[in-house]
Amino acid sequence: MTLEELIYKRLTGSEALIKHLASYNGAPAVFSASPPDESQEEGWAGNTQYPMLVYSFDLQANTERHSAGALSVDLLCQNTADITPEAIVPAVRECLRDVILKPEGGSPYCFAWARTDAFAQEEKNGGMTIGSEVRFDILEYPTQETTDPDPVMAASKYIKELFPECLIMGYDRMEEITEATADKPVVYCRLEYTDKSRETNTVAWMDGRIAVHILCPETGTRVKIAAAIANRMSLDGEITMLDHSPMFIKRLQANYKSDYLKDGQIFVTGHYGILRRQAKPHALQSVHARNM
């Protein structure tokens, strides 16, 4: 599925949300980009078009907000109805909270609530529509796998061994829609930068800074897991790379109040080596026969 289809599937799959919406052609009144014209009466159940939900998104990176795009969800109600947009907004936010969508052939995406704005607009028939625009930042979690020795894959494998119940992005297989929960948190390891520290005749020593994101709706669970990872790394002092070489923990920071979606909670600087020359096996030069 595409990202647009996954967003639609997530919104229409929320019982807490669709119970407030009108029905169009037997489906919840959730539309992408633009809804049917208000003069169109066919297809609506109960001769009512409201409340309805209209969403749109733009995958254009915003460096200031550290996002890969923006998602806008508009809730539309009639001003004479009992239900108001403000009553439905919590269901929209909860529906997209700590959920990861992975479109076919693309990177996983997550949504961070940015703001909610109320508005009103006049209809062609003279009525009044009131609404709320709920905006989310779209965050992309691309695969961080590089080449051997790979510090990100090493950190992912290390955390998976500590917490096998966690789903590790880029290490475990992900479904199209994954919801992070207290019982199954989602962890994402991201390489921020690498620096060459020093070099010898045989090894180039690198410093790589890795940010670890722990996605979970419960603050207590996030803090507990982050503290456990940080403490274990401090005690071990190193992480074994996939080629069995060590990555030494040069520096470790844990910020339990940081934005877990955008920044991460654990920041590890690993010191590891890259062989300048691969080891050569001993070659058999000649064979001498011995008389027995």
C-alpha positions as CSV (number, residue, x, y, z in Angstrom):
1,M,0.0,0.0,0.0
2,T,1.0,3.6,-0.5
3,L,1.3,6.0,2.4
4,E,-2.0,7.6,1.4
5,E,-3.8,4.3,1.5
6,L,-2.2,3.4,4.9
7,I,-3.3,6.7,6.4
8,Y,-6.9,6.0,5.1
9,K,-6.8,2.4,6.5
10,R,-5.6,3.7,9.9
11,L,-8.2,6.4,10.2
12,T,-11.1,4.2,9.0
13,G,-10.0,1.4,11.3
14,S,-10.4,3.4,14.5
15,E,-13.7,2.6,16.1
16,A,-13.3,5.5,18.5
17,L,-13.1,7.9,15.5
18,I,-15.5,6.5,12.9
19,K,-18.4,6.2,15.4
20,H,-18.7,10.0,15.2
21,L,-18.5,10.3,11.4
22,A,-21.2,10.2,8.8
23,S,-21.4,7.3,6.3
24,Y,-20.8,7.6,2.5
25,N,-21.4,4.6,0.2
26,G,-21.3,2.3,3.2
27,A,-17.9,3.6,4.4
28,P,-16.9,6.2,7.0
29,A,-16.9,9.7,5.7
30,V,-13.1,9.9,5.4
31,F,-11.7,11.6,2.3
32,S,-8.3,12.4,0.8
33,A,-7.8,15.9,-0.5
34,S,-11.4,16.8,-1.3
35,P,-14.8,15.5,-0.2
36,P,-17.8,15.1,-2.5
37,D,-19.6,18.3,-3.4
38,E,-22.1,19.4,-0.7
39,S,-24.9,19.5,-3.3
40,Q,-24.5,15.7,-3.9
41,E,-27.1,13.9,-1.9
42,E,-26.6,10.4,-3.3
43,G,-24.5,7.9,-1.3
44,W,-25.0,9.6,2.1
45,A,-26.6,7.5,4.8
46,G,-29.4,9.3,6.7
47,N,-29.2,12.3,4.4
48,T,-26.4,13.9,6.4
49,Q,-22.9,14.7,5.3
50,Y,-21.5,15.6,8.7
51,P,-19.3,15.1,10.6
52,M,-16.7,14.2,7.9
53,L,-12.9,14.0,7.9
54,V,-10.7,15.3,5.1
55,Y,-6.9,14.6,5.1
56,S,-4.0,15.7,3.0
57,F,-0.2,15.4,3.3
58,D,2.9,16.8,1.7
59,L,6.2,15.0,1.8
60,Q,8.4,18.0,1.7
61,A,11.2,18.1,4.2
62,N,11.2,20.9,6.8
63,T,14.6,21.3,8.2
64,E,13.5,23.8,10.9
65,R,10.9,21.3,12.3
66,H,13.2,18.3,11.6
67,S,10.3,16.6,9.7
68,A,9.9,14.9,6.3
69,G,6.6,16.6,5.6
70,A,3.2,17.5,7.1
71,L,-0.2,15.8,7.5
72,S,-3.3,17.9,7.8
73,V,-6.6,16.4,9.1
74,D,-9.7,18.6,8.8
75,L,-12.8,17.7,10.9
76,L,-16.0,19.3,9.5
77,C,-19.3,19.6,11.4
78,Q,-22.5,21.6,11.1
79,N,-22.9,24.4,13.6
80,T,-26.4,23.1,14.4
81,A,-25.3,19.6,15.3
82,D,-24.8,18.2,18.8
83,I,-21.3,16.9,18.1
84,T,-18.4,19.5,17.7
85,P,-15.0,19.1,16.0
86,E,-13.3,19.6,19.4
87,A,-15.0,16.4,20.7
88,I,-13.5,14.3,17.8
89,V,-10.0,15.8,17.8
90,P,-8.8,13.5,20.7
91,A,-9.8,10.4,18.7
92,V,-7.8,11.7,15.7
93,R,-4.7,12.4,17.8
94,E,-4.9,9.0,19.6
95,C,-5.4,7.2,16.3
96,L,-2.1,8.5,14.9
97,R,-0.1,8.5,18.2
98,D,2.9,6.2,18.2
99,V,1.9,4.4,15.1
100,I,4.4,3.5,12.3
101,L,3.2,3.2,8.7
102,K,5.5,1.5,6.2
103,P,4.4,1.9,2.6
104,E,5.5,-0.7,0.0
105,G,9.1,0.0,-1.1
106,G,9.4,3.0,1.3
107,S,10.7,4.0,4.7
108,P,8.6,3.8,7.9
109,Y,6.8,7.0,8.9
110,C,5.5,8.3,12.2
111,F,3.4,11.3,13.1
112,A,4.0,13.9,15.8
113,W,1.2,16.2,16.7
114,A,2.1,19.9,15.9
115,R,-1.1,22.0,16.5
116,T,-4.9,22.2,16.3
117,D,-6.7,25.2,14.8
118,A,-10.4,25.9,14.8
119,F,-12.2,27.5,11.7
120,A,-15.6,28.2,10.3
121,Q,-16.8,28.5,6.7
122,E,-20.1,29.3,4.9
123,E,-21.8,26.8,2.8
124,K,-23.4,27.4,-0.6
125,N,-26.9,26.8,0.9
126,G,-26.3,29.5,3.5
127,G,-25.5,27.2,6.4
128,M,-22.3,27.3,8.5
129,T,-19.7,24.6,8.8
130,I,-17.4,24.6,11.8
131,G,-14.2,22.6,11.9
132,S,-10.8,21.9,13.4
133,E,-7.6,21.4,11.5
134,V,-5.2,18.9,13.2
135,R,-1.7,19.1,11.9
136,F,1.1,16.5,12.3
137,D,4.7,16.5,11.4
138,I,5.6,13.4,9.4
139,L,8.8,11.8,10.6
140,E,10.7,9.4,8.4
141,Y,12.8,6.6,9.9
142,P,15.0,5.4,7.0
143,T,17.0,2.2,7.1
144,Q,20.4,3.0,8.7
145,E,22.3,-0.1,7.6
146,T,25.6,0.9,6.1
147,T,28.6,-1.4,5.5
148,D,30.7,-3.7,7.7
149,P,31.6,-2.9,10.4
150,D,28.1,-1.3,10.9
151,P,27.7,0.5,14.3
152,V,23.9,0.9,13.9
153,M,23.2,-2.8,13.2
154,A,25.5,-3.6,16.1
155,A,23.6,-1.3,18.4
156,S,20.3,-2.7,17.1
157,K,21.4,-6.3,17.7
158,Y,22.7,-5.4,21.2
159,I,19.3,-3.8,22.2
160,K,17.4,-6.7,20.7
161,E,19.3,-9.1,23.0
162,L,18.5,-7.0,26.0
163,F,14.8,-6.5,25.2
164,P,13.6,-9.3,22.8
165,E,10.0,-8.1,23.3
166,C,10.9,-4.8,21.5
167,L,10.5,-4.4,17.8
168,I,13.8,-2.9,16.4
169,M,13.3,-0.9,13.2
170,G,15.8,-2.0,10.5
171,Y,16.5,-5.3,12.3
172,D,13.1,-6.9,12.8
173,R,10.5,-7.4,10.0
174,M,7.8,-4.7,10.1
175,E,4.2,-4.9,9.1
176,E,2.5,-2.1,7.1
177,I,1.0,-0.7,10.3
178,T,2.8,-1.1,13.6
179,E,1.5,0.3,16.8
180,A,4.0,0.9,19.6
181,T,2.6,-0.2,23.0
182,A,3.8,-0.7,26.5
183,D,4.0,-4.4,25.9
184,K,5.8,-4.1,22.6
185,P,7.8,-0.8,22.3
186,V,9.5,0.1,19.1
187,V,13.2,1.1,19.0
188,Y,15.0,2.9,16.3
189,C,18.7,3.5,16.1
190,R,20.0,6.4,14.0
191,L,23.5,7.3,13.0
192,E,24.0,11.0,13.5
193,Y,27.6,11.3,12.3
194,T,31.0,9.6,12.0
195,D,34.4,11.1,12.6
196,K,37.8,9.6,11.9
197,S,39.6,9.7,15.3
198,R,43.0,8.4,14.3
199,E,44.7,5.9,12.1
200,T,47.5,3.4,12.3
201,N,49.2,1.3,9.6
202,T,46.5,-1.3,9.8
203,V,43.4,0.3,11.3
204,A,41.4,3.6,10.8
205,W,39.7,4.4,14.1
206,M,36.2,5.9,13.8
207,D,33.9,7.7,16.3
208,G,30.2,7.2,15.5
209,R,27.4,8.9,17.4
210,I,24.2,6.9,17.5
211,A,20.8,8.2,18.7
212,V,18.4,5.6,20.1
213,H,14.6,6.3,19.9
214,I,12.2,4.4,22.1
215,L,8.6,4.7,20.9
216,C,6.0,3.9,23.5
217,P,2.9,5.8,24.6
218,E,3.7,5.3,28.3
219,T,6.3,7.6,29.7
220,G,7.2,5.3,32.6
221,T,8.0,2.4,30.2
222,R,10.1,4.6,27.9
223,V,12.2,5.9,30.8
224,K,12.6,2.4,32.3
225,I,13.8,0.9,29.0
226,A,16.1,3.9,28.2
227,A,17.7,3.7,31.7
228,A,18.2,0.0,31.4
229,I,19.9,0.3,28.1
230,A,22.1,3.2,29.2
231,N,23.1,1.4,32.4
232,R,23.9,-1.9,30.6
233,M,26.0,-0.1,28.0
234,S,27.9,1.7,30.8
235,L,28.7,-1.5,32.5
236,D,29.6,-3.5,29.4
237,G,31.7,-0.7,28.0
238,E,31.6,-2.1,24.5
239,I,29.3,-3.6,21.9
240,T,30.3,-6.5,19.6
241,M,30.1,-5.6,16.0
242,L,28.7,-8.1,13.4
243,D,32.2,-8.9,12.3
244,H,33.0,-9.8,16.0
245,S,35.2,-6.7,16.4
246,P,34.6,-4.4,19.5
247,M,33.0,-1.0,19.4
248,F,34.0,0.8,22.6
249,I,31.6,3.1,24.4
250,K,33.5,6.3,24.3
251,R,30.7,8.6,25.5
252,L,27.1,8.0,26.6
253,Q,24.3,10.4,27.3
254,A,20.7,9.8,28.3
255,N,18.0,12.5,28.2
256,Y,14.7,11.2,29.5
257,K,12.9,14.5,28.7
258,S,13.9,14.8,25.1
259,D,11.4,14.3,22.2
260,Y,11.5,10.6,21.7
261,L,10.0,10.9,18.2
262,K,12.4,13.5,16.8
263,D,15.5,13.4,18.9
264,G,15.8,10.1,20.8
265,Q,16.6,9.5,24.5
266,I,20.1,7.8,24.4
267,F,23.1,9.1,22.6
268,V,26.1,6.8,22.2
269,T,29.5,7.6,20.8
270,G,31.2,4.4,19.7
271,H,34.9,4.0,18.9
272,Y,35.5,1.3,16.4
273,G,38.1,0.3,13.9
274,I,38.1,-0.3,10.1
275,L,40.9,-2.6,8.8
276,R,43.0,-0.8,6.1
277,R,44.1,-4.1,4.7
278,Q,42.2,-7.3,4.9
279,A,44.0,-10.3,6.4
280,K,45.4,-12.6,3.8
281,P,45.3,-16.3,4.3
282,H,48.5,-18.3,4.1
283,A,49.1,-19.6,0.6
284,L,50.5,-23.1,-0.1
285,Q,53.7,-22.4,-2.1
286,S,55.0,-25.9,-2.8
287,V,54.6,-29.6,-1.8
288,H,57.5,-31.9,-1.0
289,A,57.0,-35.6,-0.9
290,R,58.6,-37.7,1.8
291,N,59.7,-41.3,1.4
292,M,58.3,-43.4,4.2
